[in-house]
Amino acid sequence: MDLTHAVLEHLGITLEAGTEQYRCSSPLRAGSDSKSFSIKVDAHGGTYFDHVSQEKGTLAQLAEKLGITYTRSTTSKRAYTSGADYATQHGVAWSVLEAAGWSEVKHLRRPALRIDTAHGPRYRFLDYRDEQTYINEKGFTQCWYMMHEAVRSARMSKSPLIYCNGECSAVVAQHYGLAACTIAGGGEKELSSTQLDELKQLYTGSIIVALDCDEKGRAASVKLVAQLRTAGYVVHAVNMQLGNGGDLADWCKLYQHESLKELIQLPAYTQEITYAVKPSIISAAELDRKRFEALRWIVEDILPEGCFILAGKPKSRKSWLTTHIARTVAMGGLVFGKYQVTPGNVLYMDLESNQRRMQSRLKQMEIGEEGQPANLYITNEWQRGEQGISDLDMFLTQQPCSLVVIDILENIRAPRTKNANPYTEDYDAVKPFNQLAEHHKCCILMVHHTRKSRSEDAFDEISGTTGLVGGVSGMLILSRLQQHDEHTEHSELLVRGRDIEADDKRVLKWHDEHSHHLLEGDSESYLLTAERAQIVKLLGNGNHWRAVDIADAIGKSRQNTHKLLQKMRASGHIKQDAQNRYFIVEQRTYPAGYSEPTEPVHVAQPTEPPPAQPAQYTSMYATLQPRQQEKVRESVLKGDKSLFSQLLMAYGITATASHTQIWNEVSNAS
């Protein structure tokens, strides 16, 4: 006995030809006698609805609840009289399929529906003959169907991408608001490497696999989930529990505009899923021809895309530093008064503090009445382990961010297990975050601690095993410099990363009036003698100086200055140009395969220098960003020199002469 007959017989209802809906007392509520339970039958079994409890579902689900046994159909296919008949049986009007490019045709002298795809047309026969329902045009190859529309819908609705089987299911599901797509001619097969690459280029968010309700569909779901997880996606499969052969179109016919809501609530398919890594092999010649997008720096020269660990001892102002970076990325401006940012949304997980302390930090960083950024999102709670990773992936899919700060790592990683391998646990704790950062093209900065014991390599002081540093793109170490009493407000920031050619060191100075660090210089310059530090400062910003001019500037004899310059040249601190003028070269490296910005061509200097030209006036005010110009102009018009100086210091302009020049420029223009 089939599903429909078995359920109706159990409920004491006689199936009548031409009748699609029946009413009876609810079998799910003891003592029900109000005929408040309705049954609707269709080609795939049907649905039920309890008007009192509001419970609803498919007849297959009802049969399972009531313990009804029935003979499962081996096929759901049948003949259709027209395209309109086919569309109606799948829950939509024919106009919906027409809008997706479908048309009624004759193919091989048989009535058929033509389905246009990126790789040629397919035909769906309307007359069911010898179980042959689909045929492809010569030269057709399997390809994505409705993927661009699905990705666009997923981004707009901030919902998961739905992978289904069958072109009709994709069209019907999109009609009811699901971001559904499939592979034309092969929805229940593993993706080819080309198809997987196409998906990666367009979409990196979460995916739900909703294939047909039969053995083939369930087996394919397991393989697809394994393949997509191996590729780095957060993905799970669902069992829609429809009649045998029921698909996503049938689900949408049942739930219509609530289809997405009901689908998301389904539990993940529980069958064991194994990971099967298929190596992607490429020749060196092919790799050499391949070009990648230029590496995006969230904070210039410090934080590119990827996952980074910022470690330091307690009370080293790690949270102040990350708050400053987060606020600057959200608002735009200069980190440490020096480094440009890629402005964008920021998520700050302040997992070791509370809203009161975060509010206090942000207020202390505020200059004047500029307020706080609306695109800096703050939370004090987040799930740990795999659930936390899945939630973050969903958040970044719905709200793309340039930067995510996790303060601290220990409060988001999965709890440690007894007798586990410490290296493996540390590596597995951070590696998924690195994959998320690469997928969403953002930077994830995780705050961590250093050990008490000292090490020859500062990065070996990061608490934990080398699995932590092996699973991320880079590391930062923040430590206070205690060389002399007057230097207690100075800190050293060490940076090491896969996309950073060599370890980088910077000296930061804490400024109480700004409540954040400002760049003082590099560590080597900081530790130089006073005379050497003066020379390094003179030669900053690309300046070229003669030895005699340097001697006059630092107030030393020309002979002693010349000796000092030669020592600094030998140590690599400075170099000489063709006119024997001294200068500092800021090295800027680019990983192989990444686009390098075009640099101006340097033309050899003539033997005889050209006649001196009068110096052209350069407006310092014009170098500021429009929003910065507005703030500075307001402070000048108010006559508030204290606020004016604070603003310029925050914007990286520290020289008193520059302050005077900008004040005069704005005053004269007003």
C-alpha positions as CSV (number, residue, x, y, z in Angstrom):
1,M,0.0,0.0,0.0
2,D,1.4,3.4,-1.0
3,L,1.9,6.3,1.4
4,T,-1.4,8.2,0.7
5,H,-3.6,5.1,1.0
6,A,-1.8,3.9,4.1
7,V,-2.2,7.2,6.0
8,L,-5.9,7.7,4.9
9,E,-6.8,4.1,5.9
10,H,-5.1,4.6,9.3
11,L,-7.2,7.7,9.8
12,G,-10.4,6.0,8.6
13,I,-10.7,8.1,5.5
14,T,-11.7,6.7,2.1
15,L,-9.7,8.1,-0.9
16,E,-12.0,9.6,-3.5
17,A,-11.1,10.3,-7.1
18,G,-10.8,14.0,-7.8
19,T,-10.7,14.9,-4.0
20,E,-7.4,16.5,-2.8
21,Q,-8.3,17.6,0.7
22,Y,-9.8,15.7,3.7
23,R,-10.6,16.6,7.3
24,C,-10.7,14.5,10.4
25,S,-10.0,14.6,14.2
26,S,-6.3,15.1,15.0
27,P,-4.5,11.8,15.6
28,L,-1.7,13.8,17.4
29,R,-4.0,15.1,20.2
30,A,-5.7,12.7,22.5
31,G,-9.5,13.2,22.7
32,S,-9.7,15.4,19.6
33,D,-13.1,15.3,17.9
34,S,-13.4,18.7,16.2
35,K,-12.4,17.8,12.6
36,S,-9.6,20.3,13.0
37,F,-7.0,18.1,11.2
38,S,-6.7,18.5,7.4
39,I,-4.9,16.2,4.9
40,K,-4.0,17.4,1.4
41,V,-2.8,14.8,-1.1
42,D,-0.7,15.3,-4.3
43,A,1.7,13.4,-6.6
44,H,4.4,13.1,-3.9
45,G,2.1,12.0,-1.1
46,G,0.8,15.1,0.5
47,T,0.8,17.2,3.7
48,Y,-1.0,17.6,7.0
49,F,-2.0,20.5,9.2
50,D,-3.4,20.6,12.7
51,H,-5.4,23.8,13.0
52,V,-5.4,23.8,16.8
53,S,-1.7,23.1,17.5
54,Q,-0.6,24.7,14.2
55,E,1.6,21.7,13.6
56,K,2.2,20.8,10.0
57,G,4.4,18.6,7.8
58,T,4.4,16.0,5.1
59,L,2.5,12.7,5.0
60,A,5.8,10.9,5.2
61,Q,6.5,12.7,8.5
62,L,3.0,11.9,9.8
63,A,3.4,8.2,8.9
64,E,6.7,8.2,10.9
65,K,5.0,9.8,13.9
66,L,2.1,7.4,13.9
67,G,4.2,4.3,13.1
68,I,2.4,3.6,9.8
69,T,4.1,1.3,7.3
70,Y,3.7,1.7,3.6
71,T,5.3,0.7,0.3
72,R,7.7,3.3,-0.9
73,S,7.3,4.3,-4.6
74,T,10.3,3.7,-6.8
75,T,9.6,6.7,-9.0
76,S,7.8,10.0,-8.9
77,K,7.9,10.7,-12.6
78,R,4.8,10.9,-14.8
79,A,3.6,12.3,-18.1
80,Y,2.5,16.0,-18.4
81,T,0.1,17.5,-20.8
82,S,1.9,20.8,-21.2
83,G,4.4,23.2,-19.7
84,A,1.6,24.7,-17.6
85,D,0.7,21.3,-16.2
86,Y,4.4,20.6,-15.4
87,A,4.7,24.0,-13.6
88,T,1.5,23.6,-11.7
89,Q,2.6,20.2,-10.4
90,H,5.8,21.8,-9.1
91,G,4.1,24.6,-7.3
92,V,4.4,27.6,-9.7
93,A,2.8,29.2,-12.7
94,W,4.2,28.5,-16.2
95,S,5.2,32.2,-16.3
96,V,7.8,31.6,-13.6
97,L,9.6,29.0,-15.7
98,E,9.3,31.1,-18.8
99,A,10.9,34.0,-16.9
100,A,13.9,31.7,-16.2
101,G,14.3,31.0,-19.9
102,W,12.2,27.8,-20.3
103,S,10.1,27.2,-23.4
104,E,7.8,24.6,-24.8
105,V,9.2,22.9,-28.0
106,K,9.2,19.7,-30.0
107,H,12.4,17.8,-29.8
108,L,13.0,14.5,-31.6
109,R,9.3,14.7,-32.4
110,R,8.4,14.6,-28.8
111,P,6.8,17.4,-26.6
112,A,9.5,18.8,-24.4
113,L,10.6,21.8,-22.3
114,R,13.8,23.5,-23.5
115,I,16.1,24.7,-20.6
116,D,18.9,27.1,-21.6
117,T,22.2,26.8,-19.7
118,A,25.6,28.3,-20.0
119,H,26.9,25.2,-21.8
120,G,24.0,24.7,-24.2
121,P,20.3,23.6,-24.0
122,R,18.8,20.6,-22.2
123,Y,15.4,19.1,-22.9
124,R,12.9,17.8,-20.4
125,F,10.4,15.5,-22.2
126,L,6.8,15.9,-21.1
127,D,5.7,12.4,-22.3
128,Y,7.1,9.9,-19.9
129,R,8.5,7.1,-22.2
130,D,11.0,4.4,-21.2
131,E,12.0,6.5,-18.1
132,Q,13.9,8.9,-20.5
133,T,13.1,12.3,-19.2
134,Y,16.1,14.5,-20.1
135,I,18.4,14.7,-23.1
136,N,21.2,17.2,-23.9
137,E,22.2,19.0,-27.0
138,K,25.3,17.7,-28.6
139,G,28.4,19.3,-27.0
140,F,26.6,20.1,-23.7
141,T,28.7,19.7,-20.6
142,Q,27.6,20.0,-17.0
143,C,27.7,23.5,-15.6
144,W,26.4,25.7,-12.8
145,Y,22.7,26.7,-13.2
146,M,21.2,29.9,-11.5
147,M,24.4,30.3,-9.4
148,H,24.9,34.0,-10.1
149,E,21.3,34.7,-9.2
150,A,21.6,32.5,-6.1
151,V,24.8,34.2,-4.8
152,R,23.2,37.6,-5.4
153,S,20.1,36.5,-3.5
154,A,22.2,35.1,-0.6
155,R,24.1,38.3,-0.2
156,M,21.0,40.5,-0.3
157,S,19.0,38.4,2.1
158,K,22.0,37.4,4.2
159,S,21.0,33.8,4.1
160,P,22.9,30.5,3.2
161,L,23.3,29.3,-0.3
162,I,21.1,26.3,-1.0
163,Y,22.4,23.5,-3.2
164,C,19.7,21.4,-4.8
165,N,19.1,18.8,-7.5
166,G,17.3,19.7,-10.7
167,E,16.9,22.9,-12.7
168,C,13.2,23.1,-11.9
169,S,13.9,23.0,-8.1
170,A,16.4,25.9,-8.5
171,V,13.9,28.0,-10.3
172,V,10.9,27.2,-8.0
173,A,13.1,27.7,-4.9
174,Q,14.3,31.1,-6.1
175,H,10.7,32.1,-6.8
176,Y,9.9,31.5,-3.1
177,G,12.9,33.4,-1.8
178,L,15.6,30.7,-1.5
179,A,19.1,31.3,-2.8
180,A,19.1,28.0,-4.6
181,C,21.3,26.7,-7.4
182,T,22.4,23.4,-8.9
183,I,24.6,21.8,-11.5
184,A,22.8,21.4,-14.8
185,G,22.8,17.7,-15.7
186,G,24.6,16.6,-12.5
187,G,23.1,17.9,-9.3
188,E,23.8,14.7,-7.4
189,K,27.4,14.3,-8.3
190,E,30.6,15.7,-6.7
191,L,31.7,19.0,-8.1
192,S,34.5,19.1,-10.7
193,S,37.6,21.1,-9.8
194,T,36.5,23.8,-12.3
195,Q,33.0,24.0,-10.8
196,L,34.5,24.2,-7.3
197,D,36.8,27.0,-8.4
198,E,33.9,28.9,-9.9
199,L,32.0,28.6,-6.7
200,K,35.0,29.8,-4.6
201,Q,35.4,32.9,-6.8
202,L,31.8,34.0,-6.3
203,Y,30.9,32.7,-2.8
204,T,32.5,31.9,0.5
205,G,29.6,31.8,2.9
206,S,27.7,28.9,4.4
207,I,25.8,26.3,2.3
208,I,22.9,24.0,2.9
209,V,22.7,20.8,0.8
210,A,19.0,19.9,0.1
211,L,19.0,17.0,-2.4
212,D,16.2,14.6,-3.3
213,C,14.6,12.4,-0.7
214,D,15.8,9.0,-1.9
215,E,18.8,6.8,-1.4
216,K,20.7,8.4,-4.3
217,G,20.1,11.9,-2.9
218,R,21.2,11.0,0.6
219,A,24.4,9.3,-0.6
220,A,25.2,12.3,-2.8
221,S,24.6,14.6,0.2
222,V,27.3,12.9,2.2
223,K,29.8,13.2,-0.6
224,L,29.0,16.8,-1.4
225,V,29.2,17.9,2.3
226,A,32.6,16.2,2.6
227,Q,33.9,17.8,-0.6
228,L,32.7,21.3,0.4
229,R,34.0,21.0,4.0
230,T,37.4,20.0,2.6
231,A,37.3,23.1,0.5
232,G,36.8,25.2,3.6
233,Y,33.0,25.8,3.6
234,V,30.7,25.8,6.5
235,V,28.1,23.3,5.2
236,H,25.5,20.8,6.2
237,A,22.9,18.6,4.5
238,V,19.2,18.4,5.5
239,N,16.7,15.6,5.1
240,M,13.4,17.2,4.0
241,Q,11.5,14.0,4.9
242,L,9.3,14.2,1.8
243,G,7.9,11.2,0.0
244,N,10.3,9.1,-2.0
245,G,11.8,11.3,-4.7
246,G,10.5,14.5,-3.2
247,D,12.7,17.5,-4.0
248,L,13.2,21.1,-3.1
249,A,10.4,22.2,-5.5
250,D,8.0,19.9,-3.6
251,W,9.3,21.5,-0.3
252,C,8.6,25.0,-1.6
253,K,5.2,23.9,-2.9
254,L,4.4,22.8,0.6
255,Y,5.7,25.8,2.6
256,Q,5.8,28.4,-0.2
257,H,7.1,31.8,1.2
258,E,8.0,30.2,4.5
259,S,10.2,27.6,2.8
260,L,13.5,29.2,3.8
261,K,12.5,29.6,7.4
262,E,11.3,26.0,7.7
263,L,14.4,24.7,5.8
264,I,16.9,26.4,8.1
265,Q,15.1,24.9,11.1
266,L,15.7,21.3,9.9
267,P,18.4,19.5,11.8
268,A,21.7,18.6,10.0
269,Y,21.8,15.2,8.3
270,T,23.4,13.0,11.0
271,Q,25.2,10.3,8.9
272,E,28.9,10.2,9.5
273,I,30.8,12.4,7.1
274,T,34.4,11.8,6.3
275,Y,36.9,14.2,4.8
276,A,38.4,13.1,1.5
277,V,41.2,15.5,0.3
278,K,41.7,15.4,-3.4
279,P,45.0,17.1,-4.2
280,S,44.9,20.0,-6.7
281,I,48.1,19.6,-8.8
282,I,49.4,22.4,-11.0
283,S,52.6,22.6,-13.0
284,A,55.3,25.2,-12.2
285,A,54.8,26.8,-15.6
286,E,51.0,27.1,-15.0
287,L,51.6,28.6,-11.6
288,D,54.0,31.1,-13.1
289,R,51.4,32.3,-15.5
290,K,48.7,32.6,-12.8
291,R,48.0,36.1,-11.4
292,F,46.4,36.8,-8.1
293,E,44.7,39.9,-6.7
294,A,47.1,42.3,-5.0
295,L,47.5,41.6,-1.3
296,R,45.1,43.9,0.6
297,W,46.6,45.6,3.7
298,I,44.0,46.3,6.4
299,V,46.7,48.3,8.2
300,E,49.5,49.4,6.0
301,D,52.7,47.4,6.4
302,I,51.4,45.7,9.6
303,L,48.2,43.7,9.0
304,P,47.3,42.2,5.6
305,E,44.4,39.8,5.0
306,G,44.7,36.7,7.2
307,C,44.7,35.6,10.8
308,F,47.2,37.2,13.2
309,I,48.1,36.7,16.9
310,L,48.9,39.7,19.0
311,A,50.7,38.5,22.2
312,G,52.1,40.4,25.1
313,K,52.4,40.3,28.9
314,P,49.5,41.4,31.1
315,K,49.0,45.2,31.4
316,S,51.1,45.8,28.2
317,R,48.1,47.7,26.8
318,K,47.2,45.1,24.2
319,S,43.5,45.9,24.5
320,W,44.1,49.6,24.1
321,L,46.2,48.9,21.0
322,T,43.6,46.7,19.4
323,T,40.8,49.1,20.3
324,H,42.8,51.9,18.6
325,I,43.3,49.8,15.5
326,A,39.6,48.7,15.4
327,R,38.3,52.3,15.8
328,T,40.7,53.7,13.2
329,V,39.8,51.0,10.6
330,A,36.1,51.7,11.2
331,M,36.4,55.5,11.0
332,G,39.3,55.8,8.6
333,G,42.6,57.6,9.5
334,L,46.1,56.7,10.5
335,V,47.0,53.9,12.9
336,F,49.7,55.1,15.4
337,G,49.5,58.4,13.5
338,K,51.4,56.9,10.6
339,Y,49.8,53.9,8.8
340,Q,46.9,54.1,6.4
341,V,44.0,51.7,6.8
342,T,41.5,50.0,4.5
343,P,38.3,51.4,6.0
344,G,35.4,49.0,6.6
345,N,33.2,47.3,9.1
346,V,34.9,46.0,12.3
347,L,33.7,43.3,14.7
348,Y,35.3,43.5,18.1
349,M,34.8,40.4,20.4
350,D,35.7,41.9,23.8
351,L,35.4,38.5,25.6
352,E,37.5,39.4,28.6
353,S,35.8,42.7,29.5
354,N,32.4,44.4,29.5
355,Q,30.5,47.2,27.8
356,R,31.4,49.7,30.5
357,R,35.2,49.3,30.1
358,M,34.9,49.4,26.3
359,Q,32.8,52.5,26.4
360,S,35.4,54.1,28.6
361,R,38.3,53.2,26.3
362,L,36.4,54.5,23.2
363,K,35.5,57.8,24.9
364,Q,39.1,58.5,26.0
365,M,40.1,58.0,22.3
366,E,37.5,60.5,21.1
367,I,38.8,63.8,19.8
368,G,36.4,66.7,20.3
369,E,32.9,65.8,19.4
370,E,33.6,63.4,16.6
371,G,31.5,60.6,18.2
372,Q,32.0,56.8,17.7
373,P,31.7,54.8,14.4
374,A,28.4,53.1,13.7
375,N,30.2,50.3,11.8
376,L,32.3,49.2,14.8
377,Y,30.3,46.2,16.2
378,I,31.1,45.1,19.8
379,T,30.1,41.9,21.6
380,N,31.1,40.5,25.0
381,E,29.9,36.9,24.3
382,W,30.5,34.4,21.6
383,Q,30.2,30.6,21.2
384,R,33.3,28.6,21.5
385,G,34.8,26.0,19.2
386,E,33.2,24.8,16.0
387,Q,29.9,26.6,16.7
388,G,31.8,29.9,17.2
389,I,33.6,29.5,13.9
390,S,30.2,28.7,12.2
391,D,28.6,31.8,13.8
392,L,31.5,34.0,12.7
393,D,31.3,32.7,9.1
394,M,27.6,33.5,9.1
395,F,28.2,37.0,10.5
396,L,30.9,37.8,7.9
397,T,28.6,36.5,5.2
398,Q,25.8,38.8,6.3
399,Q,28.0,41.7,7.4
400,P,31.4,41.8,5.5
401,C,34.1,43.2,7.6
402,S,37.7,44.5,7.0
403,L,38.8,43.5,10.6
404,V,37.7,41.1,13.3
405,V,39.4,41.4,16.8
406,I,39.1,38.5,19.2
407,D,40.1,39.6,22.7
408,I,41.1,37.0,23.8
409,L,41.8,33.7,22.0
410,E,41.4,31.5,25.0
411,N,37.7,32.5,25.4
412,I,36.8,31.4,21.8
413,R,38.8,28.3,21.2
414,A,37.3,24.9,22.0
415,P,38.0,23.6,25.5
416,R,41.1,21.4,25.8
417,T,40.5,17.7,26.0
418,K,42.4,15.2,28.3
419,N,45.3,13.3,26.7
420,A,45.0,15.2,23.4
421,N,48.1,16.2,21.4
422,P,48.8,19.8,22.5
423,Y,50.4,20.8,19.2
424,T,47.4,19.4,17.2
425,E,44.9,21.2,19.6
426,D,46.7,24.5,19.2
427,Y,46.9,24.2,15.4
428,D,43.2,23.2,15.1
429,A,42.2,26.0,17.4
430,V,43.4,28.8,15.1
431,K,43.6,27.2,11.6
432,P,39.8,27.6,10.9
433,F,40.0,31.3,11.7
434,N,42.9,31.7,9.1
435,Q,40.7,29.9,6.5
436,L,37.8,32.2,7.4
437,A,40.0,35.3,7.0
438,E,41.2,34.2,3.6
439,H,37.6,33.3,2.4
440,H,36.2,36.6,3.5
441,K,39.3,38.7,2.6
442,C,39.6,40.3,6.0
443,C,42.0,40.3,8.9
444,I,41.3,38.4,12.1
445,L,43.4,39.7,15.0
446,M,43.5,37.4,18.0
447,V,44.8,38.7,21.4
448,H,46.9,36.2,23.4
449,H,49.5,36.1,26.2
450,T,53.3,35.6,26.3
451,R,55.1,33.3,28.8
452,K,57.0,34.7,31.8
453,S,60.2,33.1,30.7
454,R,62.4,35.0,28.3
455,S,63.6,33.5,24.9
456,E,66.3,34.4,22.4
457,D,63.5,34.7,19.8
458,A,60.7,36.9,21.1
459,F,58.1,35.0,19.1
460,D,59.0,31.8,21.0
461,E,57.6,33.6,24.1
462,I,54.0,33.2,22.8
463,S,52.1,31.0,25.3
464,G,51.4,27.5,23.9
465,T,53.0,25.2,21.4
466,T,54.3,26.1,17.9
467,G,51.0,24.8,16.6
468,L,49.5,28.3,17.3
469,V,52.0,30.2,15.2
470,G,52.0,27.5,12.5
471,G,48.2,27.8,12.0
472,V,48.1,31.6,11.5
473,S,49.4,34.1,8.9
474,G,51.5,36.1,11.2
475,M,52.3,37.2,14.8
476,L,52.8,40.5,16.6
477,I,54.5,40.9,20.0
478,L,53.8,44.0,22.1
479,S,56.3,44.6,25.0
480,R,57.2,47.6,27.1
481,L,60.8,48.9,26.7
482,Q,62.4,49.3,30.1
483,Q,65.9,50.3,29.1
484,H,65.8,53.6,31.1
485,D,63.4,55.1,33.5
486,E,62.4,57.8,31.0
487,H,61.4,55.2,28.5
488,T,58.7,53.4,30.5
489,E,56.0,54.8,28.2
490,H,57.7,53.3,25.2
491,S,56.7,49.9,23.8
492,E,58.2,47.8,21.0
493,L,55.9,46.2,18.4
494,L,57.5,43.2,16.6
495,V,55.7,41.9,13.4
496,R,56.4,38.6,11.6
497,G,54.2,37.2,8.9
498,R,54.1,35.0,5.8
499,D,53.5,38.1,3.6
500,I,56.0,40.2,5.5
501,E,59.4,39.7,4.0
502,A,61.5,40.2,7.2
503,D,60.7,40.7,10.9
504,D,59.7,44.3,11.5
505,K,60.2,46.3,14.6
506,R,58.7,49.6,15.7
507,V,58.9,51.7,18.8
508,L,55.5,53.1,20.0
509,K,55.0,55.8,22.6
510,W,51.9,56.0,24.8
511,H,50.2,59.4,24.7
512,D,47.8,60.0,27.5
513,E,46.0,62.9,25.7
514,H,45.1,60.5,22.8
515,S,44.8,57.3,24.9
516,H,46.6,55.3,22.3
517,H,50.1,54.7,20.9
518,L,51.9,56.9,18.4
519,L,54.8,55.8,16.2
520,E,58.2,56.9,17.6
521,G,60.4,55.1,15.1
522,D,61.9,51.8,14.4
523,S,63.6,49.9,17.3
524,E,67.1,50.3,16.0
525,S,66.7,54.1,15.7
526,Y,65.4,54.2,19.2
527,L,68.4,52.4,20.6
528,L,70.9,54.5,18.7
529,T,73.0,57.2,20.4
530,A,71.4,60.7,20.5
531,E,73.6,61.8,17.6
532,R,72.7,58.9,15.4
533,A,69.0,59.2,16.3
534,Q,69.2,62.9,15.2
535,I,70.6,61.9,11.9
536,V,68.0,59.2,11.3
537,K,65.3,61.8,12.0
538,L,66.8,64.3,9.6
539,L,66.9,61.8,6.8
540,G,63.3,60.6,7.4
541,N,60.6,61.0,4.8
542,G,63.0,60.5,1.9
543,N,65.3,63.5,2.6
544,H,68.8,63.5,1.1
545,W,71.4,65.6,3.0
546,R,75.0,66.5,2.4
547,A,77.4,65.7,5.3
548,V,78.2,69.3,5.8
549,D,74.5,70.2,6.2
550,I,74.0,67.3,8.6
551,A,77.0,68.5,10.8
552,D,75.5,72.0,10.9
553,A,72.0,70.7,11.8
554,I,73.2,68.5,14.7
555,G,75.8,71.0,15.9
556,K,78.8,68.7,15.6
557,S,82.1,69.2,13.9
558,R,82.3,68.1,10.2
559,Q,85.1,65.7,10.9
560,N,83.3,63.8,13.7
561,T,80.0,63.9,11.7
562,H,81.7,62.4,8.7
563,K,83.2,59.5,10.8
564,L,79.7,58.9,12.3
565,L,78.1,58.9,8.9
566,Q,80.6,56.3,7.6
567,K,79.9,54.0,10.5
568,M,76.2,54.3,10.0
569,R,76.6,53.6,6.3
570,A,78.7,50.5,7.1
571,S,76.0,49.2,9.5
572,G,73.3,49.7,6.8
573,H,71.4,52.4,8.5
574,I,72.0,54.9,5.7
575,K,73.1,55.0,2.1
576,Q,74.6,57.6,-0.4
577,D,73.2,58.7,-3.7
578,A,75.1,59.7,-6.9
579,Q,75.8,63.2,-5.4
580,N,77.2,61.6,-2.2
581,R,74.2,62.8,-0.2
582,Y,73.0,60.6,2.6
583,F,69.5,59.1,2.8
584,I,67.4,56.2,4.3
585,V,65.7,53.7,2.0
586,E,62.4,52.3,3.2
587,Q,62.3,48.7,1.8
588,R,58.9,47.6,0.5
589,T,58.6,44.0,-0.7
590,Y,55.9,42.2,-2.6
591,P,55.3,38.4,-2.6
592,A,56.0,36.7,-5.9
593,G,52.8,36.5,-8.0
594,Y,51.2,39.6,-6.5
595,S,50.7,42.8,-8.5
596,E,53.3,45.4,-7.6
597,P,52.3,49.1,-7.8
598,T,54.0,50.9,-10.6
599,E,56.9,52.9,-9.3
600,P,58.2,56.1,-11.0
601,V,61.2,55.6,-13.3
602,H,64.4,57.0,-11.7
603,V,66.4,59.0,-14.3
604,A,70.2,59.2,-13.8
605,Q,71.2,62.7,-12.5
606,P,73.2,64.8,-15.0
607,T,76.9,65.5,-14.2
608,E,76.1,69.3,-13.9
609,P,73.2,70.0,-11.7
610,P,70.5,72.2,-13.3
611,P,70.0,75.8,-12.1
612,A,68.2,76.0,-8.8
613,Q,64.5,76.6,-9.2
614,P,62.5,78.6,-6.7
615,A,60.8,76.3,-4.2
616,Q,57.1,75.7,-4.9
617,Y,54.7,76.3,-2.0
618,T,53.0,73.0,-0.8
619,S,49.7,73.2,1.1
620,M,49.8,71.0,4.2
621,Y,46.1,71.5,4.7
622,A,45.4,70.0,1.2
623,T,47.2,66.7,2.2
624,L,44.4,66.0,4.8
625,Q,41.4,63.9,4.0
626,P,38.1,65.8,3.5
627,R,36.7,64.7,6.8
628,Q,39.9,65.6,8.6
629,Q,39.9,69.0,6.8
630,E,36.4,69.7,8.1
631,K,37.4,68.9,11.7
632,V,40.6,71.0,11.5
633,R,38.7,73.9,10.0
634,E,36.1,73.8,12.7
635,S,38.8,74.0,15.5
636,V,40.4,77.0,13.7
637,L,37.2,78.9,13.4
638,K,36.5,78.2,17.1
639,G,40.0,79.5,17.9
640,D,40.6,76.2,19.9
641,K,44.3,75.7,19.5
642,S,44.4,72.8,22.0
643,L,41.8,70.8,20.0
644,F,43.6,71.9,16.7
645,S,46.9,70.4,17.9
646,Q,45.3,67.2,19.2
647,L,43.6,66.6,15.8
648,L,46.8,67.1,13.8
649,M,48.7,64.8,16.2
650,A,46.1,62.2,15.7
651,Y,46.4,62.6,11.9
652,G,50.1,62.0,12.0
653,I,51.3,65.6,11.7
654,T,53.6,66.3,14.7
655,A,55.9,69.1,13.6
656,T,55.2,72.5,15.2
657,A,56.1,74.3,12.0
658,S,53.5,72.3,10.1
659,H,50.9,73.1,12.8
660,T,51.6,76.8,12.3
661,Q,51.5,76.6,8.5
662,I,48.1,74.8,8.5
663,W,46.6,77.2,11.1
664,N,47.7,80.1,8.8
665,E,46.3,78.4,5.7
666,V,42.9,77.9,7.2
667,S,42.8,81.3,8.8
668,N,43.7,83.1,5.5
669,A,41.2,81.1,3.5
670,S,38.4,81.9,6.0
